[in-house]
């Protein structure tokens, strides 16, 4: 079983995740993870709600600048 290293980040402590675990989780730097405690230990899952929460903001931005985006197509 691989060992994960804890490092100090400001006033907090972070965990270094190896590339194979990031690939398995389908995550990259900057993505959000959810964690929960189970009878077997700690469960990490990808937080798919973050992009879904950002979609309405992106749509609003695109609506506000619709003419600008259309001009880029020319």
C-alpha positions as CSV (number, residue, x, y, z in Angstrom):
1,X,0.0,0.0,0.0
2,X,1.5,3.4,-1.0
3,X,2.2,5.9,1.6
4,X,0.9,9.5,1.2
5,X,3.0,12.4,2.5
6,X,1.7,15.3,4.5
7,X,3.2,18.7,3.9
8,X,2.7,22.1,5.6
9,X,0.9,24.6,3.4
10,X,0.6,27.9,5.3
11,X,-1.5,27.3,8.4
12,X,-2.8,24.0,7.0
13,X,-1.5,20.6,6.1
14,X,-1.9,19.0,2.7
15,X,-1.6,15.6,1.2
16,X,0.5,14.8,-1.9
17,X,-1.5,12.5,-4.1
18,X,0.5,10.4,-6.6
19,X,-0.3,10.7,-10.4
20,X,-1.8,7.2,-10.5
21,X,-4.3,8.1,-7.8
22,X,-5.2,11.4,-9.5
23,X,-5.7,9.4,-12.8
24,X,-8.0,6.9,-11.0
25,X,-10.0,9.7,-9.4
26,X,-10.0,11.6,-12.8
27,X,-8.8,14.7,-11.0
28,X,-6.1,17.2,-11.5
29,X,-4.6,20.2,-9.6
30,X,-7.3,22.6,-8.7
31,X,-10.2,20.1,-8.7
32,X,-12.3,19.6,-5.6
33,X,-12.6,16.3,-3.7
34,X,-15.2,15.2,-1.2
35,X,-14.2,13.1,1.8
36,X,-16.2,11.1,4.2
37,X,-15.4,8.7,7.0
38,X,-16.6,5.1,6.6
39,X,-16.2,1.9,8.6
40,X,-13.3,1.0,6.3
41,X,-11.5,4.4,6.5
42,X,-11.7,7.6,4.6
43,X,-13.4,7.7,1.2
44,X,-12.3,10.3,-1.4
45,X,-14.6,11.1,-4.3
46,X,-14.5,13.7,-7.0
47,X,-16.8,16.7,-6.5
48,X,-18.8,16.8,-9.7
49,X,-21.0,19.6,-8.4
50,X,-18.3,22.3,-8.7
51,X,-18.5,22.5,-12.5
52,X,-22.3,22.2,-12.4
53,X,-22.4,25.2,-10.0
54,X,-20.3,27.2,-12.4
55,X,-22.3,26.5,-15.5
56,X,-25.0,29.1,-14.9
57,X,-22.3,31.7,-14.3
58,X,-20.7,30.8,-17.6
59,X,-24.0,30.9,-19.5
60,X,-24.8,34.4,-18.0
61,X,-21.4,35.6,-19.1
62,X,-21.9,34.3,-22.6
63,X,-25.4,35.9,-22.7
64,X,-23.9,39.3,-21.6
65,X,-21.2,39.2,-24.3
66,X,-23.2,37.4,-27.0
67,X,-22.5,40.1,-29.6
68,X,-18.8,40.0,-28.8
69,X,-18.6,36.2,-29.2
70,X,-20.5,36.5,-32.5
71,X,-18.0,39.1,-33.7
72,X,-15.1,36.7,-33.0
73,X,-16.5,34.2,-35.5
74,X,-16.1,36.6,-38.4
